[in-house]
Amino acid sequence: MTKDEKFELAEKYIVENQQAYYRLAFSYVKNKENALDIVQEAIFKALRSIDRLDEVNYLKTWLYRIVVNTSIDFIRKHQRVSIMEDDMLESHLPASENEMSDLDLQEAVDQLPPTYKTIIILRFFEDLKIDEIAEITGDNVNTVKTRLYSALRKLRVEMGEEQVYE
């Protein structure tokens, strides 16, 4: 497949899945403008280096990896300083107990180290399979499973649903 054909295929795929990439970036930075910047930068990086994609069957995981890495780089550069939008601020004022537990879960996920956070987001928010996550993160399947279970354990402890016995 030529570089131009790969470029056109990637361009079409990006347009069809732009909401998923935005959701993924937003789950990291919790800010509309920053998420859009991340997606834009990730798309630029992907299209600029499209010739490095050897197998077009891996386009989905390749693009997810670029968005995840761009999001993590953004957070490192900005050291978790984020500007919240009005609707995001309102979401921090829960009206019901159910909304409170959603907020607690969101905060607990945000407290996870980047490796665990990435796996939780990809598995439960983006509904990807373990093998797809392994491809995106560059880890083997067993490592992803171990990190997923560790992350879930950390979330349970963080949310007070599990006793810690030492």
C-alpha positions as CSV (number, residue, x, y, z in Angstrom):
1,M,0.0,0.0,0.0
2,T,1.4,3.4,-0.9
3,K,1.9,6.3,1.5
4,D,-1.0,8.2,-0.2
5,E,-3.3,5.3,0.2
6,K,-2.4,4.9,3.8
7,F,-2.9,8.6,4.3
8,E,-6.4,8.5,2.8
9,L,-7.4,5.5,4.8
10,A,-6.1,7.0,8.0
11,E,-7.9,10.3,7.2
12,K,-11.2,8.6,6.7
13,Y,-10.8,6.5,9.8
14,I,-9.9,9.5,11.9
15,V,-13.0,11.4,10.7
16,E,-15.2,8.4,11.4
17,N,-13.8,8.0,15.0
18,Q,-13.1,11.5,16.0
19,Q,-15.5,11.4,18.9
20,A,-13.7,8.4,20.4
21,Y,-10.4,10.2,20.2
22,Y,-11.9,13.3,21.8
23,R,-13.4,11.3,24.6
24,L,-10.1,9.6,25.3
25,A,-8.2,12.9,25.4
26,F,-10.9,14.5,27.5
27,S,-10.8,11.6,30.0
28,Y,-7.2,12.6,30.7
29,V,-7.4,16.4,30.8
30,K,-11.0,17.1,31.7
31,N,-11.1,20.3,29.6
32,K,-12.7,20.7,26.2
33,E,-10.0,23.0,24.6
34,N,-7.1,20.9,25.9
35,A,-8.7,17.7,24.7
36,L,-9.2,19.3,21.2
37,D,-5.6,20.4,21.2
38,I,-4.4,16.9,22.1
39,V,-6.6,15.3,19.4
40,Q,-5.3,17.9,16.8
41,E,-1.7,17.2,17.8
42,A,-2.2,13.5,17.7
43,I,-3.8,13.6,14.3
44,F,-0.9,15.7,13.0
45,K,1.6,13.3,14.4
46,A,-0.2,10.3,13.0
47,L,-0.6,11.7,9.5
48,R,3.0,13.1,9.5
49,S,4.3,9.6,10.3
50,I,1.8,7.5,8.4
51,D,4.6,5.8,6.4
52,R,5.8,4.2,9.6
53,L,2.5,2.2,9.9
54,D,3.5,-1.1,8.5
55,E,0.2,-2.9,8.8
56,V,-3.0,-1.0,8.1
57,N,-4.9,-3.6,10.2
58,Y,-3.3,-1.9,13.3
59,L,-4.5,1.6,12.4
60,K,-7.0,1.7,15.3
61,T,-4.5,0.7,18.0
62,W,-1.8,2.8,16.4
63,L,-4.0,5.9,16.6
64,Y,-5.1,5.1,20.1
65,R,-1.5,4.8,21.2
66,I,-0.7,8.2,19.7
67,V,-3.7,9.9,21.5
68,V,-2.8,8.2,24.8
69,N,0.9,9.2,24.5
70,T,0.0,12.8,23.4
71,S,-2.4,13.1,26.4
72,I,0.2,11.9,28.9
73,D,2.8,14.2,27.4
74,F,0.4,17.1,27.7
75,I,-0.3,16.3,31.3
76,R,3.5,16.1,32.0
77,K,4.1,19.5,30.3
78,H,1.3,21.2,32.2
79,Q,1.7,19.4,35.5
80,R,-2.0,18.8,36.1
81,V,-2.9,22.4,35.9
82,S,-6.2,22.6,34.2
83,I,-8.9,25.1,33.6
84,M,-12.4,23.8,34.2
85,E,-15.4,24.8,32.2
86,D,-18.6,25.9,33.9
87,D,-20.4,22.6,33.1
88,M,-17.5,20.7,34.5
89,L,-17.6,22.8,37.7
90,E,-21.3,22.1,38.0
91,S,-20.6,18.4,37.7
92,H,-18.5,18.7,40.9
93,L,-21.7,19.8,42.7
94,P,-23.6,16.5,42.7
95,A,-27.4,16.7,42.9
96,S,-27.9,13.1,43.9
97,E,-26.0,10.2,45.6
98,N,-25.6,8.4,42.3
99,E,-23.9,11.4,40.8
100,M,-21.7,11.6,43.9
101,S,-20.5,8.0,43.3
102,D,-19.8,8.8,39.6
103,L,-17.8,11.8,40.7
104,D,-15.9,9.7,43.3
105,L,-15.1,7.1,40.7
106,Q,-13.9,9.8,38.3
107,E,-11.6,11.3,41.0
108,A,-10.3,7.9,42.0
109,V,-9.4,7.1,38.3
110,D,-7.7,10.5,38.0
111,Q,-5.5,9.6,41.1
112,L,-4.2,6.4,39.5
113,P,-0.7,6.4,38.0
114,P,-0.7,7.0,34.2
115,T,-0.2,3.3,33.3
116,Y,-3.1,2.1,35.4
117,K,-5.3,5.1,34.3
118,T,-4.7,4.3,30.7
119,I,-5.7,0.7,31.0
120,I,-8.9,1.6,33.0
121,I,-9.9,4.2,30.5
122,L,-9.3,2.0,27.4
123,R,-11.0,-1.0,28.9
124,F,-14.1,0.5,30.6
125,F,-14.6,3.9,28.9
126,E,-13.5,3.0,25.4
127,D,-14.6,-0.6,25.7
128,L,-11.5,-2.1,24.1
129,K,-10.4,-5.7,24.5
130,I,-7.4,-6.7,26.6
131,D,-5.4,-7.6,23.4
132,E,-6.1,-4.2,21.8
133,I,-5.0,-2.5,25.0
134,A,-1.8,-4.6,25.0
135,E,-1.2,-3.5,21.4
136,I,-1.8,0.2,22.3
137,T,0.4,0.2,25.4
138,G,3.1,-2.0,23.9
139,D,2.8,-4.5,26.7
140,N,2.0,-8.2,26.6
141,V,-1.5,-9.4,27.4
142,N,-0.6,-10.8,30.8
143,T,1.0,-7.5,31.9
144,V,-2.1,-5.7,30.9
145,K,-4.3,-8.1,32.8
146,T,-2.1,-7.8,35.9
147,R,-2.2,-4.0,35.7
148,L,-5.9,-4.0,35.2
149,Y,-6.6,-6.1,38.3
150,S,-4.1,-4.0,40.3
151,A,-5.8,-0.8,39.1
152,L,-9.3,-2.2,40.0
153,R,-8.0,-3.1,43.5
154,K,-6.5,0.4,43.9
155,L,-9.9,1.9,42.9
156,R,-11.8,-0.3,45.3
157,V,-9.5,0.8,48.1
158,E,-9.6,4.4,47.1
159,M,-13.4,4.3,47.0
160,G,-13.5,2.6,50.4
161,E,-15.1,-0.6,49.1
162,E,-12.3,-2.9,50.2
163,Q,-10.5,-3.4,53.5
164,V,-6.8,-3.4,53.3
165,Y,-5.2,-6.2,55.2
166,E,-1.5,-6.1,55.9
